[in-house]
Amino acid sequence: MSYRPYLESSALRQIGGLPEQAFDMLVTLLARICDGLYDPVFSAPTGVPRRRVADVGDFGFIVFAVDDAAGLVRVFDLVWTG
């Protein structure tokens, strides 16, 4: 099955003002996560069932969940240092 990223409204609200380089890193990271959903190089469990966290370089991190039924990587939070 092929997965695609989906930014929930909460993540979309947090993306405002994200630097261009951070946005590019976010897109690259989401593509890698979609290719290797549970690859520990790109993400780790959060302690909350089904939620994972991944660093966006030095810019911050995302919190997401894999939605197998819909084939989506649902991004709930985008926390960045800017």
C-alpha positions as CSV (number, residue, x, y, z in Angstrom):
1,M,0.0,0.0,0.0
2,S,1.2,3.5,-0.8
3,Y,0.8,6.2,1.9
4,R,0.6,10.0,1.5
5,P,1.0,12.8,4.0
6,Y,-2.0,14.7,5.3
7,L,-1.7,17.8,7.4
8,E,-4.6,18.1,9.9
9,S,-6.0,21.6,10.5
10,S,-4.0,21.9,13.7
11,A,-0.7,21.4,11.8
12,L,-1.8,23.8,9.0
13,R,-2.4,26.5,11.7
14,Q,1.1,26.0,13.0
15,I,2.8,26.1,9.6
16,G,2.5,29.9,9.2
17,G,5.8,31.6,9.1
18,L,7.8,28.4,8.6
19,P,11.1,29.2,6.9
20,E,11.5,28.0,3.4
21,Q,14.4,25.7,4.3
22,A,12.3,24.2,7.1
23,F,9.4,23.6,4.7
24,D,11.7,21.8,2.2
25,M,13.0,19.6,5.0
26,L,9.4,18.9,6.2
27,V,8.4,17.8,2.6
28,T,11.5,15.6,2.4
29,L,10.9,14.1,5.8
30,L,7.2,13.3,5.1
31,A,8.2,11.6,1.8
32,R,10.7,9.4,3.8
33,I,8.1,8.6,6.5
34,C,5.6,7.6,3.8
35,D,8.2,5.2,2.4
36,G,9.2,3.7,5.7
37,L,6.4,4.3,8.2
38,Y,8.1,2.9,11.3
39,D,11.7,3.4,10.4
40,P,13.5,4.4,13.6
41,V,15.9,6.6,11.6
42,F,13.1,9.0,10.8
43,S,10.6,8.7,13.7
44,A,10.0,7.3,17.2
45,P,7.0,6.4,19.4
46,T,5.7,9.2,21.6
47,G,4.3,7.1,24.4
48,V,0.8,7.9,23.2
49,P,-0.7,4.9,21.3
50,R,-0.3,5.2,17.5
51,R,1.4,8.6,17.7
52,R,5.0,9.1,16.5
53,V,7.4,12.0,16.5
54,A,10.0,13.1,13.9
55,D,12.6,15.8,14.0
56,V,12.5,18.4,11.2
57,G,16.3,19.0,11.3
58,D,17.1,21.8,13.7
59,F,13.9,23.5,13.0
60,G,11.5,21.5,15.2
61,F,9.5,18.4,15.1
62,I,6.2,16.9,13.9
63,V,3.7,14.6,15.7
64,F,1.9,12.2,13.4
65,A,-0.1,8.9,13.2
66,V,-0.3,6.3,10.5
67,D,-3.8,5.8,9.3
68,D,-3.7,2.4,7.6
69,A,-7.4,2.3,6.6
70,A,-7.0,5.6,4.7
71,G,-3.4,5.2,3.6
72,L,-2.4,8.4,5.3
73,V,0.3,9.8,7.5
74,R,-1.7,12.3,9.5
75,V,0.3,15.1,10.9
76,F,-1.3,16.7,14.0
77,D,1.4,19.0,15.3
78,L,4.2,21.0,13.8
79,V,6.4,22.6,16.5
80,W,9.2,24.8,15.2
81,T,11.8,27.0,16.8
82,G,11.1,30.1,14.7
